Amino acid sequence: MRLSQLLKLKQELQGHNSSKIESAINDQIAMINQMAMPVERLADADLYQKINVEYRNMIPYMRKVEEIKKEKIKEIEEKVSDLDKKYFIDSYEMYETQHKKADVATNRDIRRLYMYDNIKEIVRTRIYHYVDWRYPALEIGPGDGLFTESMSAGDPLYVVDVHQEFLDSTKKQFNEFYATRRLRSYLINNDYDLSMLPQGQMGFVLAWNVFNYFPLEAIKEYLKEIYKVIKPGGYLMFSYNNSDRWQGAEMVENLFMCHTPKHILIPLVESLGYSVVASYDYDPTVSWIEVQKPGKLKTCKAHQSMGAIVQILDPDEDPKSIEARAQEELRITLSAQQRFELERTDPEFIKRAKEYRDKFNVTLELAIERLLEEQGIDILQVQQNKKKLRLQEEKEKELNRELQDRQHERQRKINLVIQAAQRISQSYHTYSKEKCIKKAIEETGYTDLTIDDINY
């Protein structure tokens, strides 16, 4: 049998839980004992006793089934271990002869990893959880930029790839100002070298649908290089082909992805100094790991770099954009009463701020600050108000992150229940949809979910 067939059989055997059947038998015995308790039923005591005996006779058979199943699973694991060696060798050869030498067109086809839309949203949610304007961010192998936009809060955002065409494609997602000021791209070779990047500076690194095509040894070398560019306390999120799952093993057998079983990859990651924060597996073949470098993230940034969104003396800047930025600056600078009074006494204030900006070659925000100072407004108090509001907004952002995490965890549970229900429906064709879901909830232990929560 091929590795994928062995793993699929193992999964199906593990899904057959004899202990739950035994627990159900014990429940029936307890129920029969309860039925026999009323005095008026003493005449039928022999009947209840016979039923109990028959139920108890089933238990040894269930335990025997469990023993047979465990023996078979152990046999499968030994065969899997033997096949691992061959698959590792085949993966390395595949990498050296195919993936490492692939041209742009081939790489573009390869990097189209199929994902359900809800899984894409989960991935974006995880990226949003880590990427932060206070720290630079790095994306390795963006391809055509499936998740690059989700990384755009990184300040600056570095992107590296082995093909210039992918870097150019990624840049096209952004306007010219962002692409030239905030986005920093580097062409790299297939030698795992990231020395051209700032060392020890990245708050978050993403490598999506890249390591799926690397053998373990190549992943190890890249992880060493990434460790050098991440700040202490920084995070790395990378996808890979989890060939501990039968679907992942099929990818190896079809010469599409490399053999990277989770039970070997995680110890490898930890041996390099990372700590594993979380790992996820979704159908059909989407797996990723989130890890952290030891330490605590620190930054000297007091606010987001204005270079990310402000361009001094841009003759082509849209007047509506200027108006919007000015209104936003006034919102975080003045109270509602102060803004009302300013609009009443100086309706041309924003126009004057733009003229001041153009005349003295300063940012619009600084122009507003200086004009307010001329009007007798306490700038020190203004700056304190801005700092307070930014801290409040950061707190709200953190609360939103926590909410997203809870929503993500709930969705993860729902997805696992759906997968379990689908597997149950394939094994028990007579079960109704509701019964499959109920059984799946019991099997996964996610009793906080109800049948109404599951939609498949």
C-alpha positions as CSV (number, residue, x, y, z in Angstrom):
1,M,0.0,0.0,0.0
2,R,1.1,3.6,-0.7
3,L,1.7,6.0,2.2
4,S,-1.5,7.9,1.5
5,Q,-3.5,4.6,1.6
6,L,-1.9,3.6,4.9
7,L,-2.6,7.0,6.5
8,K,-6.2,7.0,5.3
9,L,-6.8,3.6,6.8
10,K,-5.2,4.7,10.1
11,Q,-7.5,7.8,10.2
12,E,-10.6,5.6,9.6
13,L,-9.5,3.1,12.3
14,Q,-8.9,6.0,14.7
15,G,-12.4,7.3,13.9
16,H,-13.9,4.0,15.0
17,N,-14.1,4.5,18.8
18,S,-14.9,1.3,20.6
19,S,-14.7,3.0,24.0
20,K,-17.7,5.1,23.2
21,I,-19.6,2.0,22.3
22,E,-18.7,0.5,25.6
23,S,-19.7,3.7,27.4
24,A,-23.1,3.5,25.6
25,I,-23.5,-0.2,26.7
26,N,-22.8,0.9,30.3
27,D,-25.4,3.6,30.0
28,Q,-27.9,0.9,28.8
29,I,-27.1,-1.3,31.8
30,A,-27.6,1.7,34.2
31,M,-31.0,2.4,32.5
32,I,-32.1,-1.3,32.8
33,N,-31.2,-1.2,36.5
34,Q,-33.2,2.0,36.9
35,M,-36.2,0.3,35.1
36,A,-36.0,-2.7,37.5
37,M,-36.1,-0.6,40.7
38,P,-39.9,-0.1,41.2
39,V,-41.5,-2.7,43.5
40,E,-44.2,-3.6,41.0
41,R,-41.6,-4.8,38.6
42,L,-40.0,-7.4,40.9
43,A,-41.8,-10.2,39.1
44,D,-39.8,-9.3,36.0
45,A,-36.5,-9.2,37.8
46,D,-35.2,-12.2,35.8
47,L,-35.9,-10.5,32.6
48,Y,-33.9,-7.4,33.5
49,Q,-31.1,-9.6,34.8
50,K,-30.9,-11.5,31.5
51,I,-30.8,-8.2,29.5
52,N,-28.0,-6.9,31.7
53,V,-26.0,-10.1,31.3
54,E,-26.3,-9.9,27.5
55,Y,-25.2,-6.3,27.6
56,R,-22.2,-7.2,29.8
57,N,-21.2,-10.0,27.5
58,M,-20.8,-7.4,24.7
59,I,-18.1,-5.5,26.6
60,P,-15.3,-8.0,26.2
61,Y,-16.0,-8.2,22.5
62,M,-15.7,-4.4,22.3
63,R,-12.4,-4.4,24.1
64,K,-11.2,-7.2,21.8
65,V,-12.1,-5.0,18.8
66,E,-10.1,-2.1,20.4
67,E,-7.1,-4.4,20.8
68,I,-7.3,-5.6,17.2
69,K,-7.5,-2.0,16.0
70,K,-4.5,-0.9,18.1
71,E,-2.5,-3.7,16.8
72,K,-3.4,-2.8,13.2
73,I,-2.6,0.9,13.8
74,K,0.8,-0.1,15.3
75,E,1.5,-2.2,12.2
76,I,0.5,0.7,10.0
77,E,2.8,3.1,11.8
78,E,5.7,0.7,11.4
79,K,5.0,0.6,7.6
80,V,4.7,4.4,7.5
81,S,8.1,4.7,9.3
82,D,9.7,2.5,6.7
83,L,8.1,4.5,3.8
84,D,9.2,7.8,5.4
85,K,12.8,7.2,4.4
86,K,12.0,6.7,0.7
87,Y,9.6,9.7,0.6
88,F,12.3,12.0,2.1
89,I,14.7,10.9,-0.6
90,D,12.2,11.3,-3.3
91,S,11.2,14.8,-2.0
92,Y,14.8,16.0,-2.1
93,E,15.3,14.7,-5.6
94,M,12.0,16.4,-6.6
95,Y,13.2,19.7,-5.1
96,E,16.6,19.6,-6.8
97,T,15.3,18.5,-10.2
98,Q,11.9,20.3,-10.4
99,H,11.0,22.9,-7.9
100,K,14.5,24.5,-7.6
101,K,14.8,24.9,-11.4
102,A,11.2,25.8,-12.1
103,D,10.6,28.9,-14.3
104,V,8.1,31.6,-13.6
105,A,5.2,30.0,-15.5
106,T,5.7,26.7,-13.7
107,N,6.0,28.4,-10.3
108,R,2.9,30.4,-11.0
109,D,0.9,27.2,-11.6
110,I,2.5,25.5,-8.6
111,R,1.7,28.4,-6.2
112,R,-2.1,28.2,-6.9
113,L,-2.8,26.2,-3.7
114,Y,-6.5,25.4,-3.7
115,M,-8.2,26.8,-0.6
116,Y,-11.9,27.2,0.4
117,D,-12.9,30.9,0.8
118,N,-13.6,30.5,4.5
119,I,-10.0,29.1,5.0
120,K,-8.6,32.1,3.2
121,E,-10.4,34.4,5.7
122,I,-9.0,32.4,8.6
123,V,-5.5,32.8,7.2
124,R,-6.1,36.6,6.8
125,T,-7.4,36.8,10.4
126,R,-4.2,35.1,11.6
127,I,-2.0,37.5,9.6
128,Y,-3.9,40.5,11.0
129,H,-3.3,39.1,14.5
130,Y,0.4,39.4,14.1
131,V,1.2,42.2,11.6
132,D,1.7,45.5,13.3
133,W,2.7,49.0,12.1
134,R,5.2,49.3,15.0
135,Y,7.4,46.6,13.4
136,P,8.8,45.8,9.9
137,A,7.2,42.7,8.3
138,L,8.6,40.3,5.7
139,E,6.8,38.1,3.2
140,I,8.9,35.3,1.6
141,G,7.7,34.1,-1.8
142,P,4.6,36.3,-2.3
143,G,3.9,34.9,-5.7
144,D,1.2,37.1,-7.2
145,G,0.4,38.5,-3.8
146,L,-2.5,36.4,-2.5
147,F,-2.0,37.6,1.1
148,T,0.4,40.6,0.6
149,E,-2.3,43.2,1.0
150,S,-3.1,41.6,4.4
151,M,0.6,42.3,5.3
152,S,0.5,46.0,4.4
153,A,0.3,47.3,8.0
154,G,4.0,46.2,8.4
155,D,6.1,49.4,8.3
156,P,8.0,48.9,6.1
157,L,6.9,45.7,4.3
158,Y,9.7,43.6,2.8
159,V,9.0,41.0,0.1
160,V,11.5,38.6,-1.3
161,D,11.2,36.1,-4.1
162,V,13.3,34.1,-6.6
163,H,11.5,35.6,-9.6
164,Q,11.5,39.3,-10.4
165,E,8.1,38.8,-12.2
166,F,6.4,37.9,-8.9
167,L,7.9,41.0,-7.2
168,D,6.6,43.2,-10.0
169,S,3.2,41.5,-9.8
170,T,3.0,42.1,-6.1
171,K,3.9,45.8,-6.5
172,K,1.0,46.3,-8.9
173,Q,-1.5,45.6,-6.1
174,F,-0.5,49.0,-4.5
175,N,-0.4,52.6,-5.5
176,E,2.9,54.1,-6.7
177,F,3.5,55.9,-3.4
178,Y,3.2,52.8,-1.2
179,A,5.1,50.6,-3.7
180,T,8.0,53.0,-3.7
181,R,8.1,54.2,-0.1
182,R,6.7,51.4,2.1
183,L,7.2,48.2,0.0
184,R,10.8,47.0,-0.3
185,S,11.4,44.1,-2.6
186,Y,14.5,41.9,-3.0
187,L,15.4,39.3,-5.6
188,I,17.0,36.3,-3.9
189,N,18.6,33.1,-5.0
190,N,17.7,29.5,-4.0
191,D,20.5,29.5,-1.4
192,Y,18.5,30.4,1.7
193,D,20.4,33.7,2.1
194,L,18.5,36.6,3.7
195,S,21.6,38.6,4.7
196,M,20.5,41.5,2.5
197,L,17.6,42.2,4.9
198,P,17.8,44.1,8.2
199,Q,18.9,41.6,10.9
200,G,16.8,41.2,14.0
201,Q,14.2,43.7,12.9
202,M,11.1,41.9,11.7
203,G,8.1,41.7,13.9
204,F,6.3,39.2,11.7
205,V,7.4,37.0,8.8
206,L,5.0,35.1,6.4
207,A,6.0,32.3,4.1
208,W,2.8,31.0,2.5
209,N,2.8,28.2,-0.1
210,V,6.6,28.2,-0.2
211,F,7.8,25.5,2.2
212,N,5.2,23.2,0.7
213,Y,7.7,22.5,-2.1
214,F,10.8,22.3,0.1
215,P,12.3,19.1,1.6
216,L,13.0,19.2,5.4
217,E,16.7,20.1,5.0
218,A,15.9,23.1,2.9
219,I,13.1,24.3,5.3
220,K,15.7,23.9,8.1
221,E,18.2,26.2,6.4
222,Y,15.5,28.8,5.7
223,L,14.3,28.7,9.3
224,K,17.8,29.4,10.4
225,E,18.0,32.5,8.2
226,I,14.6,33.7,9.2
227,Y,15.6,33.4,12.9
228,K,18.4,36.0,12.2
229,V,16.0,38.6,10.8
230,I,13.2,38.3,13.3
231,K,13.2,40.5,16.4
232,P,13.2,38.8,19.8
233,G,9.5,38.0,20.5
234,G,8.7,38.2,16.8
235,Y,6.5,35.7,15.0
236,L,6.8,33.5,11.9
237,M,3.8,31.9,10.1
238,F,4.5,29.4,7.3
239,S,2.5,26.8,5.4
240,Y,3.8,23.3,4.6
241,N,2.6,20.0,3.2
242,N,1.6,18.0,6.3
243,S,2.2,14.5,4.9
244,D,1.1,13.0,8.3
245,R,-2.3,13.4,6.6
246,W,-3.3,11.2,3.8
247,Q,-4.1,14.1,1.5
248,G,-0.6,15.5,2.1
249,A,0.9,12.1,1.3
250,E,-1.0,12.0,-2.0
251,M,0.6,15.4,-2.9
252,V,4.0,13.7,-2.5
253,E,3.1,10.6,-4.5
254,N,1.8,12.8,-7.3
255,L,5.2,14.6,-7.4
256,F,3.5,18.0,-6.5
257,M,4.7,18.8,-2.9
258,C,7.5,17.6,-0.6
259,H,7.3,15.1,2.3
260,T,7.1,17.2,5.5
261,P,5.2,15.2,8.2
262,K,4.2,17.4,11.2
263,H,5.5,14.9,13.8
264,I,9.0,15.5,12.5
265,L,8.7,19.2,11.5
266,I,7.6,20.5,14.9
267,P,10.5,19.0,16.8
268,L,12.8,20.4,14.1
269,V,11.3,23.9,14.5
270,E,11.7,23.7,18.3
271,S,15.3,22.5,18.0
272,L,16.2,25.8,16.1
273,G,15.0,27.9,19.1
274,Y,11.4,28.7,18.1
275,S,8.4,28.0,20.3
276,V,5.3,26.7,18.5
277,V,2.3,29.0,19.2
278,A,-0.3,27.1,17.1
279,S,-0.7,24.7,14.2
280,Y,-3.7,24.2,11.9
281,D,-4.8,21.6,9.4
282,Y,-7.7,22.1,7.0
283,D,-9.1,20.2,4.0
284,P,-8.1,19.6,1.4
285,T,-4.3,20.2,2.0
286,V,-4.0,23.4,3.9
287,S,-1.6,23.2,6.9
288,W,0.4,25.9,8.7
289,I,2.4,26.5,11.8
290,E,2.8,29.8,13.8
291,V,6.0,30.1,15.9
292,Q,7.7,32.7,18.0
293,K,11.3,33.6,18.6
294,P,12.1,33.9,22.3
295,G,11.9,37.3,23.9
296,K,9.5,40.2,24.0
297,L,8.7,42.5,21.1
298,K,9.8,46.1,21.8
299,T,9.7,49.2,19.7
300,C,10.7,52.8,20.0
301,K,7.9,54.0,17.6
302,A,5.4,56.3,19.3
303,H,3.1,56.4,16.4
304,Q,2.8,55.0,12.9
305,S,5.4,56.4,10.4
306,M,3.8,59.3,8.5
307,G,5.9,58.2,5.6
308,A,3.5,55.3,5.2
309,I,0.6,57.6,4.2
310,V,1.9,61.2,3.8
311,Q,3.8,62.6,0.8
312,I,5.1,66.1,1.0
313,L,4.4,68.4,-1.9
314,D,2.7,65.9,-4.1
315,P,1.3,68.0,-7.0
316,D,-0.9,65.2,-8.1
317,E,-2.5,64.5,-4.7
318,D,-6.3,64.3,-4.8
319,P,-7.9,67.3,-3.1
320,K,-10.4,65.0,-1.6
321,S,-7.6,63.0,-0.1
322,I,-6.1,66.1,1.5
323,E,-9.5,67.0,2.9
324,A,-10.0,63.6,4.4
325,R,-6.5,63.5,6.0
326,A,-7.0,67.0,7.4
327,Q,-10.4,66.0,8.9
328,E,-8.9,62.9,10.4
329,E,-6.0,65.0,12.0
330,L,-8.5,67.4,13.5
331,R,-10.6,64.5,14.8
332,I,-7.7,63.1,16.8
333,T,-6.3,66.6,17.7
334,L,-9.4,68.5,18.9
335,S,-12.5,67.8,20.9
336,A,-15.9,67.9,19.1
337,Q,-16.6,71.4,20.7
338,Q,-13.2,72.7,19.5
339,R,-13.8,71.4,16.0
340,F,-17.2,73.1,15.9
341,E,-15.7,76.4,17.1
342,L,-12.9,76.2,14.6
343,E,-15.3,75.6,11.7
344,R,-17.4,78.5,12.8
345,T,-14.6,81.0,13.3
346,D,-12.2,79.8,10.5
347,P,-14.1,78.0,7.7
348,E,-11.0,78.2,5.4
349,F,-8.7,76.5,8.0
350,I,-8.0,73.4,5.9
351,K,-7.3,75.5,2.8
352,R,-4.8,77.6,4.9
353,A,-3.2,74.4,6.2
354,K,-2.6,73.2,2.6
355,E,-1.1,76.5,1.7
356,Y,1.1,76.5,4.7
357,R,2.2,72.9,3.9
358,D,3.1,73.9,0.3
359,K,4.9,77.1,1.4
360,F,7.1,75.6,4.1
361,N,7.5,72.1,2.7
362,V,6.1,70.3,5.8
363,T,3.6,67.6,6.3
364,L,-0.1,68.5,6.4
365,E,-0.3,67.3,10.0
366,L,2.5,69.6,11.1
367,A,1.0,72.5,9.2
368,I,-2.3,72.0,11.1
369,E,-0.4,71.8,14.4
370,R,1.4,75.1,13.8
371,L,-1.8,76.9,12.6
372,L,-3.6,75.8,15.7
373,E,-0.7,77.1,17.9
374,E,-1.0,80.5,16.2
375,Q,-4.7,80.5,17.3
376,G,-3.6,80.1,20.9
377,I,-4.5,76.4,21.3
378,D,-2.2,74.6,23.8
379,I,-0.2,72.3,21.5
380,L,1.2,70.3,24.4
381,Q,-2.3,69.5,25.5
382,V,-3.1,68.7,21.8
383,Q,-0.2,66.2,21.7
384,Q,-1.3,64.6,24.9
385,N,-4.8,64.2,23.6
386,K,-3.5,62.6,20.4
387,K,-1.4,60.2,22.4
388,K,-4.3,59.3,24.7
389,L,-6.6,58.7,21.7
390,R,-4.0,56.6,19.9
391,L,-3.6,54.5,23.1
392,Q,-7.3,54.1,23.2
393,E,-7.5,53.1,19.6
394,E,-4.6,50.6,20.2
395,K,-6.7,49.1,23.1
396,E,-9.7,48.8,20.8
397,K,-7.6,47.2,18.2
398,E,-6.3,44.6,20.7
399,L,-9.9,43.9,21.8
400,N,-10.9,43.4,18.2
401,R,-8.0,41.0,17.8
402,E,-9.2,39.0,20.8
403,L,-12.7,39.0,19.3
404,Q,-11.3,37.8,16.0
405,D,-9.3,35.1,17.8
406,R,-12.5,33.9,19.5
407,Q,-14.4,33.9,16.2
408,H,-11.5,32.1,14.6
409,E,-11.4,29.4,17.3
410,R,-15.2,29.0,17.0
411,Q,-14.9,28.6,13.2
412,R,-12.1,26.1,13.7
413,K,-14.3,24.0,16.0
414,I,-17.1,24.2,13.5
415,N,-14.8,23.1,10.6
416,L,-13.6,20.1,12.6
417,V,-17.1,19.1,13.5
418,I,-18.1,19.4,9.8
419,Q,-15.2,17.2,8.8
420,A,-16.1,14.6,11.5
421,A,-19.8,14.7,10.4
422,Q,-18.8,14.1,6.8
423,R,-16.7,11.2,7.8
424,I,-19.5,9.7,9.9
425,S,-22.0,10.1,7.1
426,Q,-19.7,8.1,4.8
427,S,-19.4,5.3,7.4
428,Y,-23.1,5.3,8.5
429,H,-25.2,5.8,5.4
430,T,-28.5,5.4,7.3
431,Y,-27.7,8.3,9.7
432,S,-29.6,11.5,9.1
433,K,-27.7,14.8,8.7
434,E,-28.7,15.9,12.2
435,K,-27.6,12.6,13.8
436,C,-24.2,12.8,12.0
437,I,-23.7,16.4,13.4
438,K,-24.8,15.4,16.9
439,K,-22.4,12.4,16.9
440,A,-19.6,14.6,15.5
441,I,-20.1,17.2,18.3
442,E,-19.9,14.4,20.9
443,E,-16.8,12.9,19.2
444,T,-14.9,16.2,19.0
445,G,-15.9,17.2,22.5
446,Y,-17.1,20.7,21.3
447,T,-20.3,20.6,23.4
448,D,-20.5,24.4,23.3
449,L,-21.7,24.0,19.7
450,T,-25.2,23.1,18.7
451,I,-26.7,21.5,15.6
452,D,-27.9,24.9,14.5
453,D,-24.3,26.2,14.5
454,I,-23.2,23.6,11.9
455,N,-24.1,24.2,8.2
456,Y,-22.8,21.8,5.6
